[in-house]
Amino acid sequence: MSISNTHRAIEAVWRIESAKLIAALTRIMRDVRLAEDLAQSALVAALEQWPESGIPDNPGAWLMTTAKHHAIDLIRRNVRLERKTEELGRALQIQQELTVSDFDEITDNEIEDDLLRLMFIACHPILSTEARVALTLRLLGSLTTDEIARAFLVPEPTIAQRIVRAKRTLAEAHVPFQVPQGTERAARLSSVLEVIYLIFNEGYTATAGDDWMRPALCEDALRLGCILAELAPNEPEVHGLVALMEIQASRIRARIGPAGEPILLLEQNRARWDQLLIRRGLAALERAEKLGGAFGPYVFQAAIAACHARARAPEETDWERIVALYDGLVQLMPSPIVELNRAVAVAMAIGPEARLEMVDDLIAEPSLKNYHLLPSVRGDLLFKLNRFGEARDEFERAASLTQNTRERELLLHRATECRQ
């Protein structure tokens, strides 16, 4: 195998094994910063040795064993420098754990437990939302700082600083490497789901830049969601989120035109929707519903997405059910954005006049002052009511607020249509 092919193979192995490797090392070392450093040192060793020796039969075990040896060397150096009784005791304990914790001997259950713990740590509420997203993609998505920076259109040093600060914050707060229980578990699970959903949404409709979508981020979020669904199979909201993402992802090919332009939901060629993803999404939604209990926000949203997925044509959409589901979602988590989405569904069910009144009630909402979809929705309603001058003003205002080039072009095109 050529060196370039070996490097590509190493990259593929790293994508698969790194999260499990970092999780196992974090359990042993009790320090996510040190665990990632050790994992990276094992990766460097693989890049140096595998082109000559070949890829081992069990690359995960090789990486773990190499990281373990580096950890033992590091501990011995630290003990020699410190010579403190408590440091020596802790070092001996870690060495013993490292000796018996070869990757070949770790069970699937142990790996799953470690991954779940790592996920709860990376998404800890003590960190800012931006830090949680960056750290999750770094540790569990196996993305480099450069890849994360490019995905979110943020300078690489900014992402690097967020990750460094996040790991330092976790270390200083002595966050335990464990899955929380009781009410704390519910709160932390909500944070994990939020992070995965934010990653997916940024991929599905990019906040800024020249591309309408970043499908690679959708794939990363889906992978994380599926991992979480395996680790927490009895949590309805986990399956609800997976269902929502899979159904939304089924439309990716239909959402972009030949020149990269956005294609809105009701204008999409539904023959291009991925039926396998739809079936998987509907199955995940069914699992969530069978687990019982009241719907959570992700199950509600997945059920709304399912209404669109089941409709073979826009006119077959069950808008009355979508309105009812939005009514439940508003009760569960009232927010102006949910109200705006509900207004869209009401308009489709009973007409734009009622919807315009609902949207106008949101104009004074401070949190929507710079939210470009408010004037966009209002412009669409006004256009349908033949109030073209007002509609043009709304589309132009929406275009001035969005940071996404493709979306701006779409909105300006709609403003031009109002002049004809």
Secondary structure, 3 states (H helix, E strand, C coil): CCHHHHHHHHHHHHHHHHHHHHHHHHHHHCCHHHHHHHHHHHHHHHHHHHHHHCCCCCHHHHHHHHHHHHHHHHHHHHHHHHCCHHHHHHHHHHHHHHHHCCHHHCCHHHHHHHHHHHHHHHCCCCCCHHHHHHHHHHHCCCCCHHHHHHHHCCCHHHHHHHHHHHHHHHHHCCCCCCCCCHHHHHHHHHHHHHHHHHHHHHHHCCCEECCCCCHHHHHHHHHHHHHHHHHCCCCHHHHHHHHHHHHHHCCHHHHECCCCCECCHHHCCHHHCCHHHHHHHHHHHHHHHHCCCCCCHHHHHHHHHHHHHHCCCHHHCCHHHHHHHHHHHHHHCCCHHHHHHHHHHHHHHHCHHHHHHHHHCCCCCHHHCCCCHHHHHHHHHHHHCCCHHHHHHHHHHHHHHCEEHHHHHHHHHHHHHCCC
